[in-house]
Amino acid sequence: MTPTEELAALRGKIDAIDEGMLKLFRERQEVSAGIADVKERGNIAVTDPVREQLVIARARASAEPEVQSETAAFMRTLVSLSKKRQTQLLGLYSALDFPPSTGAPDGPAAFQGVAGAWSEHAAIKMFPDRELTNCEYFEDVFNAVKTGRAAYGVLPIENSRTGAIGEVYDLLRRHSCYVVGQTWVPVRQCLIGLATAGIGDIREVFSHPEGFSQSTRFLKNKNWELTDVRNTAVAAKIVAERGEAKYAAIGSRRAAEVYGLGVLADSVSDDPKNRTRFIAIAAQPQYDETSDIVTVTFSTAHHAGALCDTLSAFQLAGINLTRIESRPAAQAKYRFFADLDASITDGLTREALAQAAAQSDYFEILGCYSELAAENA
C-alpha cells in the first residue's frame, strides 16, 4: 500500500468515527434541551460550575496520560456547546441592541496635551481637515465629546513597548463613548533643549512617564533628575519657558520645532520600531460594511472557566481576538477589554456577541470601526 493509499484508508476510518461522534453529539444536545426545560421549570441557573468541573475532571481521569489535556479540552467544548443550546432554548440571549451608525458630526477633534504632543500628531493624521482643540487631561477629552464641544476625541490606548494605557480603558467604560477609528503612530523620542545647549549642560529632564519608559537605555547612567509631567509636549514647553541650558525634555521633533528648541539627541527610544496606537471616540457609533474591528468590554463570574465560557463564543464562530486586556474592577474582580477581527454588520458576529454576553455578568460593545493605515516606520 502506498502512503497515499494508506492515508486515504486512515481518513476513511476518521470519517466513520466522526459520523458516530456526530450522532452521539446530536443525542447529547437533545438531552441538553431536556435539561433546559427542567431548569426553566425549577428556576435553576444554566451555569453550574461544580457540575461542569466534575464532568471535565471525570473525562480527564478516564483518559490515558498522554491525551488527558486534549480530553479535558474536548469535554470543556462539549459543555460550552450544551450551555449554548440551553441559553438559546431559554431565550437568555437575543440580538444585542447596538445603536445604528450615525453620520459624521460637525465640530473639532479634541486631543490631550498641547501643540507638539503625539496625540496632536495622531489627530492631524486622523482628521486632517478638522479644527483641533486641546484638553489638559484624558478625561477632559471624553467630556468634550460627551457634551458636544468636540465631535471626536483622539486618545492613546496602547504602546508597542510599554503596553496598554489603563486610564484610557477605564475612561472608555466610565463615559460610554464609542470607538470609531484607530491608527498607529511611530514614536521617535528625542532629547530636546535649547539649540545652544550641549549634553554636558543638562541637569534636569522633563517628560511624560511613558517617554521615560520608552528611553530607559539612553537615560541609563546619566546623572540627570527626571521629572514627570502630563505630556511630552508640555515638557518641551516648560524647557522653552525656562530658557536655560540645564533643562531638557524627552519628546518629538515636532515639539522641538513648535517651541523653538533644538534636537540634542535624535531617536533615543529603546525600540526603533516603537509606536503608539491611538483611537478616535465619538458620542455615537459610526460603522459600515467595511468596518472590521469590534471592541467589547465584559466581566465574568468568579469561578474556573468563566472567562473561557465567554471567549468560546468567538472561538466557535471562528472570530480572531487581536487583543485582550484586563483592568481591576470592584469586589476583587476584573473587567476585560477585547478587540475582535469582526464586523457588527455580520450576522454570525452578532450571534457570537450575543452568546458571549449571555455567558458574562456584564457585556458591552464599545465600537465597530476600521484602522487608518499606519505611517511608514
Secondary structure, DSSP 4 states (H G I P E B T S, - for coil): --HHHHHHHHHHHHHHHHHHHHHHHHHHHHHHHHHHHHHHHHT--S--HHHHHHHHHHHHHHS-GGGHHHHHHHHHHHHHHHHHHHHHHTT------PPPP-PPPSS-EEEES-TT-HHHHHHHHH-TTS-EEEESSHHHHHHHHHTTS-SEEEEEEEETTTEE-HHHHHHHHHHT-EEEEEEEEE---EEEE-TT--GGG--EEEE-HHHHHTTHHHHTT---EEEE-S-HHHHHHHHHHH--TTEEEEE-HHHHHHTT-EEEES---S-TT-EEEEEEEESS----TT--EEEEEEE--SSTTHHHHHHHHHHHTTPPEEEEEEEE-STT-EEEEEEEE--TTSHHHHHHHHHHHHTSSEEEEEEEE-EEPPPP-
